[in-house]
Structure formats: C-alpha cells, structure tokens
Amino acid sequence: MKKIFLLFAAACALVACNPTEEDISNGSHISLDELKAMSTVAVDKADNGQNGNVITCSTTAPVNAKWTIDGKDFISNYARKKMKVGDYVVTLTAVCPDGTELTYDTNVSCEVITEELQKFMIYDGEPFSITASGDAGQTRFSDTEGKHWPTISDEVYDGLKTLVFEIKDAQDGPGIWGMPDGAPLLRVMNGWWSTTYADGVEVKPGLLEITITEAMARECAKKYASADPPGGKDLTLLVTRGTITFGDVYYEE
C-alpha cells in the first residue's frame, strides 16, 4: 500500500456521549494538575496483552472539553475512537468557567487491531480508465465539474486524513507536456490548478493512499468557497503519464 508524502495515521469512528458541553457557569477555574487527575486516556488490550486500536478519553472536570485525536477535533467529555496501528498524540483542551484554557498531551501507542475499521465509500461505481491528458475534469471530485467522482461533502473533509483508491490496473505509456514515456504517474492538486499537493506519484495496481492535510481540506471543501482566501476548489487527481484504471474510493474510520 502506497503512502503519499505524510505518514498516515487513519482517522476512525468516534462516538461522543451527551452532554457535549458541561454546565460550568458556577465556578472559576481548576489547575492543570487537577484537570489531569480528573481525566483519563486509555487504549484497550488484546488477549496477548498488547495495546489494541481503540482509544478512549474521558474527563469529569468542570470544563468544556475538546479532545483532539490524530488531528481531528471532537467536542465532548467522552470520546472513543478506533485507530490504525501506530503512535498517536491525544490532546485535551479544556475551557474553565472563567475562560481559562488548559491543554495537555498524552502519547498513545496502538500495537494490534482489536476492532476492525469501517469503510465509508466515496465512489463504488464501475471502474474506469484514464489515459494521461490535461483534462483534470475526468478525475475531479465534483458533481458539476467532474466526470466520474462525486463532490466530497464538507462533513467528510472535516477531519479527513486519507483517501484510499483501488487501482485496478496501471499501464506504462506516454506522458503529457513533453514528459518521456514510462510508468504511470499522477498529480494530486485542486480543481482550480492553483495548488499541487504532490506530483510524480507512482501508481501500481493495488491500494493507493492519498494523505489529506488540513490545508488541503481547507482549500477543497465547499463551505470555504466564500472565505478569504477562498476554498471550495475540489480535490483532483491528474493522470500525467500512462493509463490508470480506478475502482472504489473510500476512507476508513
């Protein structure tokens, strides 16, 4: 499985329990040590004693809490999230009644899979082949300006860490703009051609993972279309050499 420019730690399902915010109107603030004493970050255990892949966070402190797990924010006093194997930093940001903000990090290692991640499909239609050309609309995630893939919703972009592409086939061929013939390549960019996130990405049959950074999501999500600077530019993959046959596109939580 191919990793693109950043090591991915997959974002997975998180369930928040009510209340999402505490009634903290009748207090002042607590110390950081008190916050730590009233908060826990734990990982489940496999039968062999190794750490599993389910991170559970909770706090009983009289604060409005925000848990950040692998870069994704969840406003809740309780959180449960499935991860891929890897090392993570869990951050608790707590706002006290008087507005004082407290923050601390906890390092967590997930060693084995104890609960499988769930696939969420972006595209599960018929496979299609794209031969290198300057037509980025063929592989733009847009209901209106793309040919195959749908618009990715704002809700999915929020906290999205990786998209997984099923590559059915990848054939050598000519490149665009004078590029010599060779193995298939693609460019990761937005639909306005204003930012290239990765170029010269080698593609082989199998699963291709494209890491989605916060900056990429900010540029591509529709809800930022009227922001300054504007977003809503749609994630796009441009085939720059050879022929690539795409299958399913999904993310996991």
Protein Blocks (a to p, Z undefined) as FASTA:
>chain_A
ZZehiacdddddddddddfbdcfklccbdcfklmmmmpccdddddfkopacfbdcdddfb
dcdddddeehiacddfbdcddddedddddddddddfkopacddddddddfbdfbdcdddd
fblcdcddddddfblklmcccfklcmkbccddfklmnopabdcdddfbdcddddeehiac
dddddddddfkopacfbghiacdeddddddddfklmmmmpmklmmmccdehkopadddfe
djdddddddddZZ
